[in-house]
């Protein structure tokens, strides 16, 4: 059963989706599973925000767009009966130049498509 309701104020820097029929913990668990299945690792939790990374930052700086590196911050909030997931990009991709920036933008789009399936 799909729980995705609608997209709210999404841009190339942030994904904001509203879900129903889930608790905050259930949505956090499903999003964590989605990130792990996509090759991300949990890099930490700061102020109820979970940080996910994929790739190697040092290698990205050394070799630019030839090495992929993504970093996103997840914040899940409760709004009345619904739960809102905010995924914000935490890296610009500029260490990979214009190609790197476009790679990060493409990854935002990819994550958004995966999140709509929840």
Secondary structure, DSSP 4 states (H G I P E B T S, - for coil): ---EEEE-S--SSEEEEEE-S--HHHHHHHHHHHHHHTT-EEEEEETTEEEEEEE-HHHHHHHGGGS-EEEEEEEEEEETTEEEEEEEE----GGGHHHHHHHHHHHHHHHHHHHTT-
